Amino acid sequence: MVSDKERPAWTSTVVVAALLILLATFAQGQDSNWDLRNYHLYTPWAVMDGRLEGDIAAAQLQTWHNPTLDFPFAAMVRAGLPGWLISLWLALPAFIALAFALNLMDRLWPERNSRFRTIMAGLVAVMGAAMLPSIGTTFNDAFVGAGVLAALWWAVDADGRRGPWATWLPVGLLAGVAAGLKLTGAIYCVGFIAAALVAGPLRSLPWRILALAAGGTAGAIATAGPWALHLWAEHGNPLFPYFNQWFQSADALPIAHNDDRFRPRGLDAVLVPFQLLVDSRRFSESKLADPRLLLGLVALAIWTLRDRAASEAADGRSGNARRMIVAFVLASYATWVYVYGIYRYLFALELLLSVIVVAVLTEKIHTRFYKPILVGALLILVAVSNRPGWGRQSFSTPMVDVEFPQLPPDSMVLLAEDAPLAHAVVFLPRAVPALSIANNFMSPERCTGLQAEAERRIAHHRGPLFLLREAKPDASLAGAYNAYGLVLSDACLPVQDSLMKVELCPLTRNPVAEAICPGTAPDR
């Protein structure tokens, strides 16, 4: 470790991080990913407009995700701000995460610290399959990364100079805030527990864990608590609709509703770093390949084993920091494998391992040609990586623009497919409710409380009914509205939508249709 006088300045890391993030943001264009079109815009906007209670599952299963992080984004879109400006806001967390990662590298490996190494590490990190596609997007994985890297920097920077409360209370607070705002951040909370276990003498262990738990609990309650209370009041499940096998809300099926399509099982859990070398959809909806996880773990092993005894004899604090990093990485990674397996959630870990790879490689190259070697290694790394594309567009003003044709009074709009249509719903007149009747959460075969409520409201509605759908509707759910006694009655009308092709189709009733859920038939 370095002394206070030798501590690396933030100037280089901040400048390099800012330039790389700006370049990545403007090179890729504005975000138009599936999640943005589905719920990142809809839920906060619907809360602000007060239409959330009148709609039913407009953003499908994701309707009830904590919208706190998305309020600024939704407010900017509502204000009609240009896409480039909103993209800068969305890229800010990635900049913070990268700056902390680069500075952390300089603190842990001060010997070969240089502007060249900082640039190389920044490039390796930014070009990762988790990081690059997330920069300037609404995914919020970068926000988790910013909180996690800041917390890890604080824990390592303590360097024995602070007590357990001054060190681990802020760490817990940052981790708890990140996990409270985006539940997938919980994998890193496990990592910090592991880091705290090995962060110092055994006599202070109870205080480290207590401080970490106090901070984590406070952070999670502050950020997740208000939304959890809302979900509890509305649906009887503070995590609705997730973990409903425990809470048994009548509004959803009694199942976990978690996505385990990508979670590796059996021997695959051990082979993940090697499987990521091959382009596939094992860990993502889109194909990706990235060697950073494997190379990072190898670099971590080299760093751990390199002259460990001599290093700790010379500077026990250096060994302490190494143990913390190793414990954090392994525990976070193991938790990710067990719970998710979705590569995008490894944003923070990929970033950390990227700078570790560059630091260890630089440390091991003892030749005046190390710069060309490092550049060559970077080019190879970029060449063998495949970064998924989640959807981008050219910058526009406003960033999102939707205009519906004039609707008759007392209209109701229905959604009956998995396409992400909720972003358009918020541009409907406030008095026009939007009800989903078939998607990744709603289905005519499920008589949940929300399903019965949707059928009841449709059956008793006397005004015009319209179907909002993608211009090329999902064939798997085509005609799902027929189960509700509805048929298309006229030609569909185009909807002006800057994110996707959407149309509005008039519906009429089939008078002989039977009710799906008991007690929902209209009065005769």
Secondary structure by P-SEA (a helix, b strand, c coil): cccccccccaaaaaaaaaaaaaaaaaacccccccccccccccaaaaaaaccccccccccccccccccccaaaaaaaaaacccaaaaaaaaaaaaaaaaaaaaaaaaaaccccccaaaaaaaaaaaaaccccccccccccaaaaaaaaaaaaaaaaaacccccccccccaaaaaaaaaaaaaccccaaaaaaaaaaaaacccccaaaaaaaaaaaaaaaaaaacaaaaaaaaaacccccccccccccccccccccccccccccccccccccccccccccccccccccccccaaaaaaaaaaaaaaacaaaaaaaacaaaaaaaaaaaaaaaaaaaaaaacccccccaaaaaaaaaaaaaaaaaaaccccaaaaaaaaaaaaaaaabbbbbccccccccccbbbbbcccccbbbbbbccccccaaaaaaccccbbbbbccccccccccccaaaaaaaaaaaacccbbbbbbccccccccccccccccccccbbbbbcccccbbbbbbbbbbccccccccccccccc
